[in-house]
């Protein structure tokens, strides 16, 4: 019902491009006010332009990434595109989408940082504890520093979202993955297991709590990834207020089947997509010559 969006005690935000500022900031609010009974926009965040492979988007020249074609070709990679588009969102200046940067961001950030951390955590949990969350011993001073960093992230994400800085908010979600990845790399539980298995239990317990926090944070930006994490953890949390907790998974909880969170983007995909633009440009030039 349109009335649910345009009337009552609601906060209306218009996300627009900078070429629509005059209409959305002046003309449209005047029309809404003249109609009476309709709420006015509380804010009108205006984005700069997003370009594509060195040129402006143009549907008439077929210089575009058509979402229905992308989803049909890569149905398992919707979150990857969402992540990259948010990462390069032209919030304060023009930016550009290229398939090469798409590959780089997916491989070096989603796969190598978040995916690597989640895979290590769950695979080691299966290897050492038959897939059950290990008991936790008293946290060390280093652990407490990690916990403090985790607990600071929810407020930072919230403030950034309500300031309409979605690019930075998503970066805070990735910071959570970076914290976890570094925590495992610094402590090397795969080596420590031989000399201090009790300490490894605590390390893996905290790593699993970070993974659970990622499941919550991803719901804001990468919903398909959040669903994957939910299945792998055999648990989910629907309240944002749970983000930052380190008691989400109880000792003895059985995790689910582990899967690859993000597959690497191969060069063949990039080459195929870039070639489409070359073909489009060639066709466009021939059409102009013919005319």
ChimeraX attribute file (.defattr): number of C-alpha atoms within 10 A of each C-alpha:
attribute: neighborCount
match mode: 1-to-1
recipient: residues
	/A:1	5
	/A:2	6
	/A:3	8
	/A:4	9
	/A:5	13
	/A:6	17
	/A:7	15
	/A:8	11
	/A:9	9
	/A:10	13
	/A:11	13
	/A:12	15
	/A:13	13
	/A:14	14
	/A:15	15
	/A:16	14
	/A:17	17
	/A:18	14
	/A:19	12
	/A:20	12
	/A:21	16
	/A:22	10
	/A:23	11
	/A:24	20
	/A:25	16
	/A:26	10
	/A:27	11
	/A:28	14
	/A:29	16
	/A:30	13
	/A:31	12
	/A:32	15
	/A:33	12
	/A:34	10
	/A:35	9
	/A:36	10
	/A:37	11
	/A:38	16
	/A:39	17
	/A:40	20
	/A:41	17
	/A:42	11
	/A:43	14
	/A:44	16
	/A:45	17
	/A:46	19
	/A:47	19
	/A:48	16
	/A:49	19
	/A:50	19
	/A:51	18
	/A:52	18
	/A:53	15
	/A:54	9
	/A:55	12
	/A:56	13
	/A:57	16
	/A:58	12
	/A:59	10
	/A:60	8
	/A:61	12
	/A:62	15
	/A:63	20
	/A:64	18
	/A:65	16
	/A:66	10
	/A:67	11
	/A:68	10
	/A:69	10
	/A:70	14
	/A:71	13
	/A:72	9
	/A:73	10
	/A:74	12
	/A:75	11
	/A:76	13
	/A:77	17
	/A:78	16
	/A:79	20
	/A:80	23
	/A:81	18
	/A:82	13
	/A:83	21
	/A:84	21
	/A:85	16
	/A:86	18
	/A:87	16
	/A:88	17
	/A:89	22
	/A:90	19
	/A:91	20
	/A:92	11
	/A:93	11
	/A:94	13
	/A:95	14
	/A:96	17
	/A:97	18
	/A:98	16
	/A:99	18
	/A:100	16
	/A:101	14
	/A:102	18
	/A:103	19
	/A:104	16
	/A:105	19
	/A:106	23
	/A:107	19
	/A:108	13
	/A:109	19
	/A:110	23
	/A:111	22
	/A:112	17
	/A:113	20
	/A:114	24
	/A:115	22
	/A:116	18
	/A:117	26
	/A:118	27
	/A:119	18
	/A:120	17
	/A:121	24
	/A:122	24
	/A:123	16
	/A:124	16
	/A:125	22
	/A:126	18
	/A:127	10
	/A:128	17
	/A:129	15
	/A:130	13
	/A:131	20
	/A:132	20
	/A:133	26
	/A:134	25
	/A:135	13
	/A:136	17
	/A:137	13
	/A:138	9
	/A:139	14
	/A:140	12
	/A:141	9
	/A:142	9
	/A:143	15
	/A:144	12
	/A:145	12
	/A:146	17
	/A:147	19
	/A:148	11
	/A:149	15
	/A:150	22
	/A:151	17
	/A:152	13
	/A:153	18
	/A:154	21
	/A:155	13
	/A:156	14
	/A:157	21
	/A:158	15
	/A:159	12
	/A:160	16
	/A:161	16
	/A:162	10
	/A:163	11
	/A:164	17
	/A:165	18
	/A:166	20
	/A:167	20
	/A:168	17
	/A:169	26
	/A:170	21
	/A:171	15
	/A:172	19
	/A:173	23
	/A:174	19
	/A:175	18
	/A:176	22
	/A:177	25
	/A:178	16
	/A:179	20
	/A:180	27
	/A:181	22
	/A:182	13
	/A:183	19
	/A:184	18
	/A:185	13
	/A:186	9
	/A:187	13
	/A:188	13
	/A:189	22
	/A:190	14
	/A:191	11
	/A:192	13
	/A:193	14
	/A:194	9
	/A:195	10
	/A:196	11
	/A:197	15
	/A:198	14
	/A:199	19
	/A:200	23
	/A:201	21
	/A:202	21
	/A:203	23
	/A:204	24
	/A:205	25
	/A:206	26
	/A:207	24
	/A:208	27
	/A:209	22
	/A:210	29
	/A:211	26
	/A:212	27
	/A:213	28
	/A:214	25
	/A:215	26
	/A:216	26
	/A:217	26
	/A:218	19
	/A:219	17
	/A:220	16
	/A:221	19
	/A:222	20
	/A:223	17
	/A:224	16
	/A:225	21
	/A:226	23
	/A:227	17
	/A:228	16
	/A:229	24
	/A:230	20
	/A:231	17
	/A:232	20
	/A:233	23
	/A:234	14
	/A:235	17
	/A:236	18
	/A:237	16
	/A:238	10
	/A:239	9
	/A:240	14
	/A:241	11
	/A:242	16
	/A:243	23
	/A:244	25
	/A:245	16
	/A:246	19
	/A:247	15
	/A:248	18
	/A:249	25
	/A:250	16
	/A:251	13
	/A:252	12
	/A:253	14
	/A:254	20
	/A:255	21
	/A:256	17
	/A:257	13
	/A:258	18
	/A:259	15
	/A:260	12
	/A:261	19
	/A:262	20
	/A:263	15
	/A:264	15
	/A:265	19
	/A:266	10
	/A:267	11
	/A:268	9
	/A:269	13
	/A:270	16
	/A:271	12
	/A:272	11
	/A:273	15
	/A:274	15
	/A:275	12
	/A:276	15
	/A:277	18
	/A:278	12
	/A:279	11
	/A:280	15
	/A:281	15
	/A:282	11
	/A:283	14
	/A:284	16
	/A:285	12
	/A:286	11
	/A:287	10
	/A:288	8
	/A:289	8
	/A:290	7
	/A:291	6
